[in-house]
């Protein structure tokens, strides 16, 4: 299985060598490392060319500045791997990452892997998180109907070429100068990628106070523009995929049952998507019954029984039908 690492860099000359070296230092070596310099105005290109002039596995692609998505598009044009890994130039891989990831691809039958991330650096504030292994299943409908983000930051993502070829190239480069991991994650969901959360931690995510997105506080205008960009992106991928979104909503309960150990939030999200749809009431009732049964089996049932308190809490959390109006509550 041939592997490609796509490194995107913009004005990170102080970090990019450490990033590329972390890709070169993998216990299971990458077949190729494509470094896209997105029109840096610092000495990134000089540093890259000086350090990797004799390294046959490293290809340096210099382009005019266009933003992170444009760098993904350019890198995709040079990639030849069966599995593509993405790396921001200010992050780094731990040595066992690719070996662990390829083992997941080979043994789990997945299309898209999410690695565990640990933040480090002078601006790091968040405590270390735990990343248990979990099959995240399919998220086609979650992306199409609710624009759900089932993934992680750029450096934690990898995907099969069959999925990447649907996701990239993407034409909306001006929308995604930053935060283009949204494009990878949402596009891979709509492409039908089966996703998997890798166990443990494989990525060092640098928080240095000058990140292009992490730690920034967007104003309301930026939030609006981002929301509109997501809307345009999902609508475009929906057209490219050929899905009839309204009819596909009837399969929400099936998609939910591909998720291993779904969280309470995931359960409620799928119920909400079903309840907001224009599906017949009987179909939505079936969704409610099947997703609830699966959720309880996966999360709470031990030895074939669930405690009455757990079941009662689950029932109270369900979206209410007209019966709620009889008790004087307004139903959304």
C-alpha positions in Angstrom: 0.0 0.0 0.0 1.7 3.1 -1.3 1.6 6.2 1.1 1.9 9.9 0.5 2.3 12.7 3.0 1.0 16.1 1.9 2.6 19.0 3.9 1.1 22.4 3.5 3.3 25.4 4.5 2.9 29.1 4.6 5.4 31.3 6.4 6.4 28.6 8.9 10.1 28.4 8.2 10.9 28.0 11.9 8.7 24.8 12.1 8.5 23.2 8.6 11.8 21.2 8.8 10.7 19.6 12.1 7.4 18.7 10.4 9.0 17.2 7.3 11.6 15.4 9.5 8.8 13.8 11.5 7.4 12.5 8.3 10.8 11.2 7.2 11.3 9.5 10.6 8.4 7.2 10.5 8.9 3.5 11.5 7.0 2.6 8.3 8.5 5.1 5.8 6.3 7.2 3.5 6.8 6.4 -0.2 6.7 10.1 -0.9 6.4 13.4 0.9 5.0 16.3 -1.1 5.7 19.7 0.5 3.6 22.5 -0.9 4.8 26.0 -0.1 1.9 28.4 -0.6 3.8 31.5 -1.6 5.6 32.1 1.7 7.2 35.5 2.2 9.7 34.2 4.7 12.7 32.0 3.9 10.7 28.8 3.8 11.6 27.8 0.3 15.3 28.4 0.9 15.2 26.3 4.1 13.3 23.5 2.4 15.5 23.3 -0.6 18.6 23.5 1.5 17.6 20.7 3.9 16.1 18.3 1.3 18.2 18.8 -1.8 19.4 15.2 -1.6 16.3 13.5 -0.3 14.6 11.6 -3.1 11.4 11.1 -1.2 10.7 14.8 -0.7 9.2 16.8 -3.5 8.9 20.6 -3.0 6.1 22.3 -4.9 6.3 26.1 -4.9 3.1 28.1 -5.8 1.6 31.5 -5.5 -0.3 32.2 -2.3 -3.8 30.9 -2.5 -4.5 29.5 1.0 -4.7 26.1 2.6 -7.3 24.5 0.2 -5.2 25.7 -2.8 -2.2 23.9 -1.2 -4.3 20.7 -0.8 -5.4 20.9 -4.5 -1.8 21.4 -5.6 -0.5 18.6 -3.5 -3.2 16.2 -4.7 -2.0 16.8 -8.3 1.4 15.4 -7.3 0.4 12.6 -5.0 0.6 9.0 -6.1 -0.2 7.2 -2.9 -3.0 4.7 -2.2 -3.4 6.4 1.2 -2.9 10.2 1.7 -1.8 11.8 4.9 -2.1 15.5 5.6 0.3 17.5 7.8 0.3 21.2 8.7 3.9 22.6 8.6 3.7 23.6 12.3 2.8 20.2 13.6 4.6 16.9 13.7 4.0 13.1 13.6 5.1 10.7 16.2 7.3 7.9 14.8 4.8 5.0 14.9 2.0 7.0 13.3 1.9 5.7 9.7 2.5 2.1 10.8 -0.4 2.3 13.2 -2.6 4.0 10.6 -1.9 1.5 7.8 -2.6 -1.4 10.2 -6.0 0.2 10.8 -6.7 0.5 7.1 -5.7 -3.1 6.5 -7.5 -4.7 9.5 -10.6 -2.4 9.9 -11.7 -2.0 6.3 -11.9 1.8 6.6 -11.5 4.6 4.2 -10.6 7.5 6.5 -8.7 7.6 9.8 -8.5 10.2 12.5 -5.4 10.1 14.7 -5.3 11.2 18.3 -3.8 14.7 18.9 -2.0 16.2 21.8 -1.4 20.0 21.9 1.9 21.4 22.9 3.7 24.8 22.8 3.7 28.1 24.6 0.1 28.9 24.0 -1.3 25.5 24.9 -4.1 25.6 27.4 -6.2 22.4 26.9 -5.5 19.3 28.9 -4.5 16.1 27.3 -7.5 14.2 25.8 -7.9 10.4 25.6 -8.6 8.8 22.2 -10.1 5.3 22.5 -10.4 3.3 19.3 -13.9 3.6 17.7 -15.4 2.9 14.4 -17.1 6.1 13.5 -19.0 4.4 10.6 -20.6 6.4 7.8 -21.6 10.0 8.0 -23.0 10.8 4.6 -26.4 11.9 5.8 -24.9 13.6 8.9 -22.9 15.9 6.5 -25.7 16.4 3.9 -28.5 17.1 6.4 -26.7 18.7 9.4 -23.2 19.5 8.1 -21.7 17.4 11.0 -17.9 17.5 11.3 -16.8 13.9 11.9 -13.0 14.3 11.9 -10.2 16.3 13.5 -7.6 18.9 12.6 -5.7 18.6 9.3 -2.6 16.8 10.7 -4.7 14.1 12.2 -6.4 13.1 8.9 -5.6 10.4 6.3 -7.8 8.9 3.7 -7.8 6.4 0.8 -7.1 7.8 -2.6 -10.5 6.7 -3.8 -12.0 9.2 -1.3 -9.4 11.9 -1.8 -10.1 11.9 -5.5 -13.7 12.9 -4.8 -12.8 15.5 -2.3 -10.0 17.2 -4.3 -9.6 19.3 -6.2 -12.3 21.5 -4.8 -13.0 24.8 -6.5 -13.8 27.1 -3.6 -10.2 28.1 -2.7 -11.1 31.6 -1.8 -13.5 30.3 0.9 -11.0 28.1 2.5 -7.7 30.0 2.9 -7.8 28.6 6.4 -9.8 25.9 8.1 -9.7 23.7 5.0 -9.8 20.6 7.2 -13.6 21.2 6.9 -13.3 20.5 3.2 -11.4 17.2 3.8 -13.8 16.1 6.6 -17.1 17.0 5.0 -16.1 15.9 1.5 -14.9 12.5 2.8 -18.2 12.1 4.6 -20.3 12.8 1.5 -18.0 10.6 -0.6 -19.1 7.7 1.6 -15.9 7.2 3.5 -16.1 4.8 6.4 -14.3 6.6 9.3 -12.3 5.3 12.2 -10.9 6.9 15.3 -7.4 5.5 16.0 -6.5 4.7 19.6 -3.9 6.6 21.5 -2.1 9.8 20.4 0.0 10.0 17.2 0.1 13.8 16.4 1.8 16.7 18.2 -0.4 19.7 17.5 1.6 22.9 18.0 -0.2 25.9 19.6 2.1 28.8 19.4 -0.2 31.8 19.4 0.3 32.6 15.7 -1.7 29.7 14.3 -3.8 30.6 11.3 -6.9 29.2 13.0 -6.3 27.6 16.4 -6.8 30.0 19.3 -8.3 32.7 17.1 -11.6 34.3 18.0 -13.6 35.0 14.9 -16.1 37.8 14.9 -19.7 37.4 13.9 -18.9 38.4 10.3 -16.3 35.6 10.0 -18.7 33.1 11.5 -21.3 34.1 9.0 -18.9 33.8 6.1 -17.7 30.4 7.4 -21.3 29.2 7.7 -22.1 30.3 4.1 -18.9 28.6 2.9 -19.9 25.4 4.5 -23.4 25.6 3.0 -21.9 26.1 -0.5 -19.4 23.3 0.0 -21.9 20.7 1.1 -24.4 21.7 -1.6 -21.7 21.3 -4.3 -20.5 17.9 -3.0 -24.2 16.8 -2.8 -24.6 17.7 -6.5 -21.3 16.0 -7.4 -22.3 12.8 -5.6 -25.8 12.7 -7.3 -27.7 12.0 -4.0 -31.3 12.9 -3.7 -30.9 14.3 -0.2 -34.6 14.4 0.7 -35.1 10.7 -0.2 -31.8 9.6 1.3 -33.0 10.9 4.7 -35.1 7.8 5.0 -31.9 5.9 5.7 -30.9 7.9 8.8 -31.5 4.9 11.1 -29.2 2.7 9.0 -26.4 5.2 9.0 -26.7 5.6 12.8 -26.3 1.9 13.2 -22.9 1.9 11.5 -21.4 4.0 14.4 -19.8 2.0 17.2 -20.6 3.1 20.7 -22.5 6.2 19.6 -22.5 9.1 22.1 -25.6 10.6 23.6 -25.0 13.7 21.4 -24.7 11.5 18.3 -28.0 9.8 19.1 -29.8 13.1 19.7 -28.3 14.5 16.4 -29.8 11.6 14.4 -33.1 11.9 16.1 -33.1 15.6 15.4 -32.2 15.2 11.7 -35.1 12.7 11.4 -37.6 14.9 13.2 -36.7 18.0 11.1 -37.1 16.1 7.9 -40.2 15.9 5.7 -40.4 12.2 6.0 -43.8 10.6 6.8 -44.5 10.4 10.5 -44.4 6.6 10.4 -40.8 6.7 9.0 -39.7 9.1 11.7 -41.3 6.8 14.3 -39.3 3.9 12.9 -36.1 6.0 13.1 -36.9 6.8 16.7 -37.5 3.2 17.6 -34.5 1.7 15.8 -31.9 4.3 16.8 -33.0 4.2 20.4 -32.8 0.4 20.6 -29.4 0.5 19.0 -28.2 3.3 21.3 -29.3 1.5 24.4 -27.8 -1.8 23.3 -24.4 -0.1 22.5 -24.2 2.2 25.4 -26.1 0.9 28.4 -27.3 -2.7 28.1 -25.2 -5.2 29.9 -26.2 -8.9 29.9 -29.4 -8.1 28.0 -31.0 -5.6 30.4 -30.9 -1.9 31.1 -31.6 -0.2 34.3 -35.0 1.4 34.6 -33.4 4.8 35.4 -31.4 4.7 32.2 -34.3 3.8 30.1 -36.5 6.5 31.7 -33.8 9.2 31.1 -33.5 8.1 27.5 -37.2 8.3 26.9 -37.5 11.7 28.5 -34.7 13.0 26.1 -36.6 12.0 22.9 -38.2 14.6 20.7 -41.9 15.0 21.6 -44.8 14.4 19.2 -48.3 15.8 19.6 -48.6 14.1 22.9 -46.4 16.9 24.3 -49.0 19.5 23.4 -51.6 17.8 25.6 -49.5 18.5 28.6 -49.3 22.2 27.8 -45.8 22.1 26.4 -45.0 23.8 23.1 -43.4 21.4 20.7 -40.8 22.8 18.3 
